[in-house]
Amino acid sequence: MDQEIRDKIKSTLPQVEFDNLYADHTSEANGKIIEGYLRGGTAEAEQKRIEDMKDILGLVTLKEIRLEDLAAEIGKRLALESGAAQAGALIMLQQGFYPIKDFFPGIEDTIWKLGGELPKTAPKPLDEQLKVRAQEIEAMQRQEELKEQERLADTVITAPIEKLMEQYPEVGQMTIGSQTAIAVKNMSVNMKPMIKYWIHDYKEKMGYYQHSNLERVQYVCHDPNTRSMNEEERRQLNLVLKSCDGEAELPLSTRTKKIDFSLVTED
């Protein structure tokens, strides 16, 4: 781990958070990631990936990497494709950070968004003083993020949905629909109604080719997954699938890394 990160951890973190970073369950999680995704290449390159992974763990613990950005950071820093990056992020979240989840507000939602399940092992109970400290750290981090966002101009770019997902993995994790989960063809468990799972289900059911408007309407209006959707949710899903079929580009805010459906005017 980078010495600057190590020094920050020692000087700023509560003891319980410091201990968690070096606990057996965290070491086991690191081992799974190393064996599953970081082996290969020269010994020097392999060791650098391992040290970069430790830096990521430290920066998440310091709240300098947000939980919702973890998969993207793993992919970028460790040069992993999106599936492996998400799997590695889930290992960190479920085994490394969940045992002290009170220090990581929103960890449950992040695990769900990555398609994972909450661990069955109960997290360690923390006393009120430690919880307050965790909340203070979180508030300070959010304040810094807000200041940074104010400094950045919000740029809107337009591109096909699959190109947007490639450049901004967060786009694929956006949800469409208020249902808890959808049944995705050829997946053994139901998934959150994220854009990437809608597209997967659409292609599996309708075929891997460019579809007509009639075929899209058939899916959007009559598929079992869409029965409970309202008009606006169907509109958004139709726009995503239309873009997937190469017939439309969608606007994305580079600041929020989300599609702004309000900017889309339909023909």
Secondary structure, DSSP 8 states (H G I E B T S, - for coil): --HHHHHHHHHHS-HHHHHHHTSHHHHHHHHHHIIIII--S-HHHHHHHHHHHHHHHHHHHTTSS-GGGHHHHHHHHHT--HHHHHHHHHHIIIIIIGGGGGGSTTHHHHHHHTT----SS------HHHHHHHHHHHHHHHHHHHHHHHHS---EEEE-HHHHHHH-HHHHT-B-SSSS-B--TT-SS-B--BHHHHHHHHHHHH-SS---HHHHHHHHHHSGGGTT--HHHHHHHHHHHHHHTTS--EEEETTTTEE-GGG----
